């Protein structure tokens, strides 16, 4: 049972800061190719704020990101997370919400694709946090 009846989260969030803070890089992808046939991408660095089995909150260290990259739909994020063990995992995620902050953008994203190997490593890390 949820402690807060207004909390609609399907999976508990685990704080991932200080020793659990994960550095990552992300490619923000437009859903559509441009008129020239090129799919625009933008690389941005940041850190995780919290993690769950089905999503994550990340702080992107960038001052100006076009909102089209941050508003779900068919846009996606390719996130490379560096786990404390030294292993990197790749997660495909879709932004579901964002907030502009002084130090960048806080983005809530739902995991849409992750390899079996990376899922196993990610779930193991979540168990270590709980």
C-alpha positions as CSV (number, residue, x, y, z in Angstrom):
1,X,0.0,0.0,0.0
2,X,1.3,3.4,-0.9
3,X,2.0,5.8,2.0
4,X,0.7,8.8,-0.1
5,X,-2.6,8.1,-1.9
6,X,-1.7,10.8,-4.5
7,X,1.5,9.0,-5.4
8,X,0.7,7.3,-8.8
9,X,4.1,5.7,-9.2
10,X,4.1,2.1,-10.3
11,X,7.6,1.4,-9.0
12,X,9.3,2.8,-5.9
13,X,11.9,5.5,-6.4
14,X,15.3,5.0,-4.9
15,X,17.4,8.0,-4.2
16,X,20.6,7.9,-6.2
17,X,22.8,10.7,-5.0
18,X,26.0,11.1,-3.1
19,X,27.6,7.6,-3.2
20,X,24.8,6.4,-5.4
21,X,25.0,9.3,-7.8
22,X,25.5,8.0,-11.3
23,X,27.2,10.0,-14.1
24,X,25.9,9.5,-17.6
25,X,25.8,10.9,-21.1
26,X,22.7,11.1,-23.1
27,X,21.8,11.5,-26.7
28,X,18.5,13.4,-27.3
29,X,16.9,12.3,-30.5
30,X,14.2,13.8,-32.6
31,X,11.5,11.5,-33.7
32,X,11.5,12.7,-37.3
33,X,14.4,13.0,-39.8
34,X,14.9,16.5,-41.1
35,X,14.3,17.6,-44.7
36,X,17.8,16.5,-45.4
37,X,17.2,13.0,-44.0
38,X,19.3,13.6,-40.9
39,X,18.1,12.7,-37.5
40,X,19.2,15.4,-35.1
41,X,20.9,14.3,-31.8
42,X,22.4,16.3,-29.0
43,X,24.9,14.9,-26.4
44,X,24.5,16.1,-22.9
45,X,26.1,15.1,-19.6
46,X,24.4,14.9,-16.2
47,X,23.6,12.8,-13.1
48,X,20.8,10.7,-11.8
49,X,18.5,12.0,-9.1
50,X,16.5,8.8,-8.5
51,X,16.0,5.5,-10.1
52,X,13.3,2.8,-10.3
53,X,12.7,-0.4,-12.2
54,X,10.7,1.4,-14.9
55,X,12.1,4.9,-15.0
56,X,14.6,7.4,-13.8
57,X,15.0,11.1,-13.0
58,X,18.0,12.8,-14.4
59,X,19.5,16.3,-14.2
60,X,20.9,17.3,-17.5
61,X,23.7,19.9,-17.2
62,X,22.7,22.2,-20.1
63,X,21.2,25.7,-20.1
64,X,19.3,25.6,-23.4
65,X,17.6,22.5,-24.7
66,X,14.8,22.8,-27.2
67,X,11.7,21.5,-25.5
68,X,10.9,19.3,-28.5
69,X,13.6,17.0,-27.2
70,X,12.0,16.8,-23.8
71,X,8.4,16.2,-24.5
72,X,7.7,12.4,-25.0
73,X,5.9,11.5,-28.2
74,X,8.4,9.7,-30.3
75,X,11.5,11.5,-29.0
76,X,13.8,9.3,-27.0
77,X,17.0,9.5,-24.9
78,X,19.9,7.1,-25.2
79,X,21.4,7.1,-21.7
80,X,24.7,5.5,-20.9
81,X,24.9,5.1,-17.1
82,X,28.3,4.5,-15.4
83,X,27.6,2.1,-12.5
84,X,29.8,2.3,-9.4
85,X,31.3,-1.1,-10.3
86,X,32.9,0.5,-13.3
87,X,30.5,-1.1,-15.8
88,X,28.5,1.1,-18.2
89,X,24.9,0.2,-19.2
90,X,22.7,1.6,-22.0
91,X,19.1,2.6,-21.5
92,X,16.6,3.9,-24.0
93,X,14.1,6.1,-22.3
94,X,11.2,8.4,-23.3
95,X,10.9,11.7,-21.4
96,X,7.6,12.0,-19.6
97,X,8.1,15.3,-17.8
98,X,10.7,18.0,-17.3
99,X,11.4,21.1,-15.2
100,X,13.9,23.9,-16.0
101,X,16.3,24.6,-13.1
102,X,19.2,27.1,-12.6
103,X,21.7,24.3,-13.2
104,X,19.9,22.5,-16.1
105,X,16.9,20.4,-16.7
106,X,15.3,17.8,-14.4
107,X,13.8,15.1,-16.6
108,X,11.6,12.2,-15.6
109,X,11.8,9.4,-18.1
110,X,10.3,6.0,-18.6
111,X,12.6,3.1,-19.7
112,X,11.5,1.9,-23.1
113,X,14.4,-0.5,-24.0
114,X,17.3,-2.1,-22.2
115,X,19.2,-5.2,-23.1
116,X,18.9,-8.3,-21.0
117,X,22.5,-8.0,-19.7
118,X,22.0,-4.3,-18.8
119,X,18.6,-5.0,-17.2
120,X,20.3,-7.6,-15.0
121,X,23.1,-5.1,-14.0
122,X,20.6,-2.3,-13.4
123,X,18.3,-4.4,-11.3
124,X,21.2,-5.7,-9.2
125,X,22.2,-2.0,-8.6
126,X,18.7,-1.2,-7.5
127,X,18.8,-4.0,-5.1
128,X,22.0,-2.7,-3.6
129,X,20.4,0.7,-3.1
130,X,17.3,-0.7,-1.3
